[in-house]
Amino acid sequence: MTVRTRTFRMLAASAAVLVAAAACSGGGREKEEDTATGGGNAAGSSGYTIAFITHETPGDTFWDKIKNGANQAAKDTGVTLKYSNDPEAPKQAVLIQNAVDSKVNGIATTLVTPDALAGSVKAATDAGIPVVGFNSGIDQYQKLGALMYFGSDESLAGKTAGERLAQQGAKKPLCVIQQTGSVALEARCAGVKSAIPGTENIQVNGADDAAVTSTLQAKLSQDKAIDAIVTLGAPQALDAIKAKEQASSQAKLVTFDLNEQAATEIKNGNIVFSIDQQPYVQGYMAVTSLYLNIKNGNDIGGGKAVLTGPSFVDSSNIDKIIPFTKNNTR
C-alpha cells in the first residue's frame, strides 16, 4: 500500500469520526431544546406550537400532574409545547399576550381570574389563535371566547362534598381558600355552604405552608365548634393535619385534589376523602383538543364544558389510586 493511499484512508476515517461526533452533538442540542419547551415532539412532528399557560404557584405539586398530561399529549401529537406560569393575574395576562405576539398555533390556559385575563384572551382570538380553557373558569370561558373547556364543575363538586359531610354530621365546616380571587376556589366553598349553611371561609397564603398551618391552628384553637375542615388543595390538607394536632382538634378533614402524601394520609385515616378533578386528564385533553382543532377543525364537547370531575377518593378505592399518585398521573 502506498503512503498516499494510507494517508487518504486515514483522512476518510477521521472525517467519519468527526461527522459522527457532530451528529451526536446536534442530537443533544435538539433534545435540550425539546425539553425546554415542555415535552418535545413525537417522532413525526406536527409543526404546531402550543402555549400552555397556568397560574401555578411554585412548589404546588398539583401542577406536576397537569404538566405531565400536557407533555404526554405533546409527545403523542408531535406538538411543541411552551409552558409558562405565574400566580399573579396581571403577569399571567402578559404571558398570554407574549404567546400571541410569538404567533403560536394555539393557546391552552387556566382562567382563574377571568376579568384580568379577558383582554389578552381577546387579543388571541382576534389574531385567529384558538384558545382552550382548562382547570379554572368553567362559568366564564365562553364569554372570554375560549372554544372548549376541560375541568371540574367546581360548584357541583363543592356541593357534593358538603352533602357528604352533612351525612356524616358536620354542621360547621371551615373552608380554606389558598389563593385570593380564584373563582374556582370560591365556587368550591360556595358549593359546600349551599349544602351546609354553617360553613365559614378562611383565607390563607397557599405559598407558605408554615403560615397555613399557623393560621389554621389559631382558628381551630379559637373556635372549637368547627367540626370539619375542607382544604382546596392537597398541600394545604397536609398543613391542616399539623394544625389539627397542634390545636387538639377532632374536626374531620377532607380535601380537594391529590398528591402522593395526601393519598397516604387517606389510607392512614387522617383525611376522610378527596374530591379529585383528575388534573392529568385536563392537561392531556387541553393539548389534544387544540391539536385536533388546528389540524381538522374538531370541536370536542360541542362548545360545552367537558367534565373531568368530581371523582371521590376514599378508603374504598385508595389502594387502587395510590400507584398512580406515585408517577403523577392521578
C-alpha positions as CSV (number, residue, x, y, z in Angstrom):
1,M,0.0,0.0,0.0
2,T,1.4,3.4,-0.9
3,V,1.9,6.2,1.5
4,R,-0.7,8.3,-0.5
5,T,-3.3,5.5,-0.1
6,R,-2.7,5.1,3.6
7,T,-3.0,8.9,4.0
8,F,-6.3,9.0,2.1
9,R,-7.8,6.2,4.2
10,M,-6.7,7.9,7.5
11,L,-8.3,11.2,6.4
12,A,-11.5,9.4,5.4
13,A,-11.6,7.7,8.8
14,S,-11.0,10.9,10.6
15,A,-13.8,12.6,8.7
16,A,-16.2,9.8,9.5
17,V,-15.4,10.2,13.2
18,L,-16.0,14.0,13.0
19,V,-19.3,13.6,11.2
20,A,-20.5,11.1,13.9
21,A,-19.4,13.4,16.7
22,A,-21.2,16.3,15.1
23,A,-24.4,14.2,14.7
24,C,-24.3,13.2,18.4
25,S,-23.7,16.8,19.5
26,G,-26.5,18.1,17.3
27,G,-28.9,15.5,18.6
28,G,-28.1,16.5,22.2
29,R,-28.9,20.2,21.4
30,E,-32.2,19.2,19.9
31,K,-33.2,17.1,22.9
32,E,-32.3,20.0,25.2
33,E,-34.5,22.4,23.2
34,D,-37.4,19.9,23.2
35,T,-37.1,19.5,27.0
36,A,-37.0,23.3,27.4
37,T,-40.3,23.7,25.5
38,G,-42.0,21.3,27.8
39,G,-42.1,17.8,26.4
40,G,-40.8,17.9,22.9
41,N,-42.2,16.3,19.7
42,A,-43.3,12.8,18.7
43,A,-41.3,11.0,16.0
44,G,-43.3,12.8,13.3
45,S,-43.5,16.5,14.3
46,S,-46.8,18.2,13.5
47,G,-45.1,21.5,13.1
48,Y,-47.6,23.1,15.6
49,T,-46.6,25.1,18.6
50,I,-49.0,25.4,21.6
51,A,-48.6,27.7,24.5
52,F,-49.7,26.2,27.8
53,I,-50.2,28.8,30.5
54,T,-51.2,28.4,34.1
55,H,-51.5,30.2,37.4
56,E,-49.2,27.7,39.1
57,T,-47.7,28.7,42.4
58,P,-44.1,27.3,42.5
59,G,-43.9,24.2,44.7
60,D,-47.5,23.2,44.4
61,T,-47.4,19.5,43.4
62,F,-50.9,19.7,41.8
63,W,-49.4,21.2,38.7
64,D,-47.0,18.3,38.2
65,K,-50.0,16.2,37.1
66,I,-51.3,18.8,34.7
67,K,-47.9,19.3,33.1
68,N,-47.4,15.5,32.9
69,G,-50.7,15.2,31.0
70,A,-49.8,18.1,28.7
71,N,-46.3,16.8,28.0
72,Q,-47.7,13.3,27.1
73,A,-50.2,14.8,24.8
74,A,-47.5,16.9,23.1
75,K,-45.4,13.8,22.5
76,D,-48.4,11.8,21.2
77,T,-49.4,14.6,18.7
78,G,-46.0,15.8,17.7
79,V,-46.7,19.3,19.2
80,T,-44.0,21.7,20.6
81,L,-45.3,22.8,24.0
82,K,-44.3,26.1,25.6
83,Y,-45.1,26.0,29.3
84,S,-45.2,29.2,31.4
85,N,-46.9,30.2,34.6
86,D,-47.5,33.0,37.1
87,P,-49.9,33.0,40.1
88,E,-50.4,36.8,39.7
89,A,-53.2,37.6,37.3
90,P,-51.7,40.6,35.6
91,K,-48.5,38.6,34.9
92,Q,-50.4,35.6,33.6
93,A,-52.2,38.0,31.2
94,V,-48.8,39.1,30.0
95,L,-47.8,35.5,29.4
96,I,-50.9,35.1,27.2
97,Q,-50.1,38.2,25.3
98,N,-46.5,37.1,24.8
99,A,-47.8,33.8,23.3
100,V,-50.0,35.9,20.9
101,D,-47.0,38.0,19.9
102,S,-44.9,34.9,19.2
103,K,-47.6,33.7,16.8
104,V,-48.2,30.3,18.4
105,N,-50.7,28.0,16.7
106,G,-52.9,27.6,19.8
107,I,-53.2,28.6,23.5
108,A,-54.3,26.5,26.4
109,T,-54.8,28.5,29.6
110,T,-56.3,28.4,33.0
111,L,-58.9,31.2,33.6
112,V,-58.7,31.5,37.3
113,T,-59.1,35.3,37.2
114,P,-61.3,35.8,34.1
115,D,-61.6,39.6,34.3
116,A,-57.9,40.1,34.4
117,L,-57.2,37.8,31.5
118,A,-60.1,38.9,29.2
119,G,-58.0,41.4,27.3
120,S,-55.2,39.0,26.4
121,V,-57.6,36.2,25.5
122,K,-59.4,38.6,23.2
123,A,-56.1,39.5,21.6
124,A,-55.5,35.8,20.9
125,T,-58.9,35.2,19.3
126,D,-58.7,38.5,17.3
127,A,-55.4,37.1,15.9
128,G,-57.1,33.9,14.9
129,I,-55.4,31.8,17.5
130,P,-57.7,29.2,19.0
131,V,-57.9,29.3,22.8
132,V,-58.9,26.4,25.2
133,G,-59.6,26.9,28.8
134,F,-58.9,24.3,31.5
135,N,-58.9,23.8,35.3
136,S,-60.5,27.2,36.2
137,G,-63.1,29.4,34.6
138,I,-65.9,26.9,33.7
139,D,-68.6,29.6,34.0
140,Q,-66.6,32.3,32.1
141,Y,-64.7,30.6,29.3
142,Q,-67.4,31.0,26.7
143,K,-67.7,34.8,27.4
144,L,-64.0,35.1,27.0
145,G,-64.0,33.4,23.6
146,A,-62.4,30.1,24.5
147,L,-63.6,27.3,22.2
148,M,-63.5,24.4,24.7
149,Y,-63.1,23.8,28.4
150,F,-61.8,20.8,30.4
151,G,-62.2,20.6,34.1
152,S,-64.5,20.0,37.1
153,D,-67.8,21.8,37.8
154,E,-66.5,23.4,41.0
155,S,-69.9,24.4,42.3
156,L,-71.2,20.9,41.9
157,A,-68.0,19.4,43.4
158,G,-68.3,21.7,46.5
159,K,-72.0,20.9,46.9
160,T,-71.3,17.2,46.6
161,A,-68.6,17.4,49.2
162,G,-70.8,19.4,51.5
163,E,-73.6,16.9,51.2
164,R,-71.3,14.0,52.0
165,L,-70.0,15.9,55.1
166,A,-73.6,16.7,56.2
167,Q,-74.4,13.0,56.0
168,Q,-71.5,12.4,58.5
169,G,-73.0,15.0,60.9
170,A,-70.9,18.1,60.0
171,K,-72.6,21.4,60.9
172,K,-69.8,24.0,60.9
173,P,-67.1,23.3,58.3
174,L,-64.1,25.6,57.7
175,C,-63.4,26.0,54.0
176,V,-59.8,27.0,53.4
177,I,-59.1,29.3,50.4
178,Q,-55.4,29.4,49.5
179,Q,-55.4,31.9,46.6
180,T,-57.1,35.3,46.7
181,G,-59.5,36.0,43.8
182,S,-59.7,32.4,42.4
183,V,-63.2,31.9,41.0
184,A,-62.7,28.1,41.2
185,L,-61.8,28.1,44.9
186,E,-64.6,30.5,45.8
187,A,-67.1,28.3,43.8
188,R,-66.0,25.2,45.8
189,C,-66.6,26.9,49.1
190,A,-69.9,28.3,47.9
191,G,-70.9,24.8,47.0
192,V,-70.0,23.4,50.4
193,K,-72.0,26.3,52.0
194,S,-75.1,25.5,49.9
195,A,-75.2,22.1,51.5
196,I,-74.1,23.2,55.0
197,P,-75.2,26.8,55.7
198,G,-72.9,26.9,58.8
199,T,-69.8,26.8,56.6
200,E,-67.2,29.5,57.2
201,N,-64.4,30.5,54.8
202,I,-60.9,31.4,55.8
203,Q,-58.2,32.9,53.6
204,V,-54.6,31.6,53.8
205,N,-51.4,32.1,51.9
206,G,-51.0,28.9,49.9
207,A,-47.4,29.7,49.0
208,D,-46.3,29.5,52.7
209,D,-47.0,26.1,54.3
210,A,-45.9,27.3,57.8
211,A,-48.3,30.3,57.6
212,V,-51.1,28.0,56.5
213,T,-50.5,25.7,59.5
214,S,-50.3,28.6,62.0
215,T,-53.4,30.3,60.6
216,L,-55.5,27.2,60.8
217,Q,-54.1,26.2,64.2
218,A,-55.1,29.6,65.6
219,K,-58.6,29.4,64.1
220,L,-59.2,25.8,65.4
221,S,-57.9,26.7,68.9
222,Q,-60.2,29.8,69.0
223,D,-63.4,28.1,67.6
224,K,-64.0,24.6,69.0
225,A,-67.3,24.4,67.2
226,I,-65.6,23.7,63.8
227,D,-66.3,20.1,63.1
228,A,-64.9,19.7,59.6
229,I,-62.1,21.2,57.5
230,V,-62.3,21.4,53.8
231,T,-59.0,22.2,52.1
232,L,-59.0,23.0,48.4
233,G,-55.6,21.6,47.6
234,A,-53.5,18.6,48.8
235,P,-50.6,20.6,50.2
236,Q,-53.0,22.6,52.4
237,A,-54.5,19.3,53.6
238,L,-51.1,18.2,54.9
239,D,-50.8,21.6,56.6
240,A,-54.2,21.1,58.2
241,I,-53.2,17.8,59.7
242,K,-50.4,19.6,61.6
243,A,-52.8,22.4,62.6
244,K,-55.3,19.8,63.9
245,E,-52.6,18.2,66.0
246,Q,-51.4,21.5,67.4
247,A,-54.9,22.6,68.3
248,S,-56.1,19.2,69.5
249,S,-59.0,19.4,67.1
250,Q,-61.2,16.5,66.3
251,A,-62.6,18.1,63.1
252,K,-63.0,15.8,60.1
253,L,-60.6,16.7,57.3
254,V,-61.4,16.4,53.6
255,T,-59.6,17.9,50.7
256,F,-59.8,18.7,47.0
257,D,-57.1,17.2,44.8
258,L,-54.5,14.6,45.5
259,N,-50.8,14.0,45.7
260,E,-48.8,11.0,46.9
261,Q,-48.6,12.3,50.5
262,A,-52.3,13.1,50.7
263,A,-53.2,9.7,49.3
264,T,-51.1,8.1,52.0
265,E,-53.0,10.1,54.6
266,I,-56.3,8.9,53.2
267,K,-55.1,5.4,53.6
268,N,-53.9,6.2,57.2
269,G,-57.3,7.7,58.0
270,N,-56.2,11.2,58.6
271,I,-58.1,12.5,55.5
272,V,-61.6,11.2,55.2
273,F,-61.9,11.7,51.4
274,S,-60.6,13.7,48.5
275,I,-62.6,15.3,45.7
276,D,-60.4,14.7,42.6
277,Q,-60.7,16.7,39.4
278,Q,-58.2,14.5,37.5
279,P,-55.7,17.2,36.5
280,Y,-53.6,14.8,34.3
281,V,-56.7,14.5,32.1
282,Q,-57.2,18.3,32.0
283,G,-53.6,18.8,30.7
284,Y,-53.8,16.0,28.2
285,M,-57.2,17.0,26.8
286,A,-56.4,20.7,26.6
287,V,-53.4,20.0,24.3
288,T,-55.0,17.2,22.3
289,S,-58.2,19.2,21.7
290,L,-56.2,22.1,20.3
291,Y,-54.2,19.8,18.1
292,L,-57.3,18.3,16.6
293,N,-58.9,21.8,16.2
294,I,-55.9,23.2,14.4
295,K,-55.4,20.1,12.2
296,N,-59.0,19.2,11.5
297,G,-61.3,21.8,12.9
298,N,-62.7,19.4,15.5
299,D,-64.6,20.8,18.5
300,I,-64.7,18.4,21.5
301,G,-67.8,18.9,23.6
302,G,-69.6,20.9,21.1
303,G,-68.7,24.1,22.9
304,K,-69.9,22.7,26.3
305,A,-67.5,22.0,29.1
306,V,-66.0,18.5,29.3
307,L,-66.0,17.5,32.9
308,T,-63.1,15.7,34.5
309,G,-64.6,15.5,37.9
310,P,-65.7,15.4,40.7
311,S,-64.3,11.9,41.4
312,F,-64.2,10.8,45.0
313,V,-61.2,9.0,46.5
314,D,-61.6,7.4,49.9
315,S,-60.8,4.2,51.9
316,S,-62.9,2.2,49.4
317,N,-60.6,2.9,46.4
318,I,-57.4,4.4,47.8
319,D,-55.4,1.2,47.3
320,K,-56.1,1.3,43.5
321,I,-55.4,5.0,43.3
322,I,-52.1,5.2,45.2
323,P,-49.9,3.7,42.5
324,F,-51.0,6.4,40.0
325,T,-50.2,9.2,42.5
326,K,-46.5,8.0,42.6
327,N,-46.0,8.9,38.9
328,N,-48.2,12.0,39.0
329,T,-50.9,10.7,36.7
330,R,-53.6,10.9,39.3
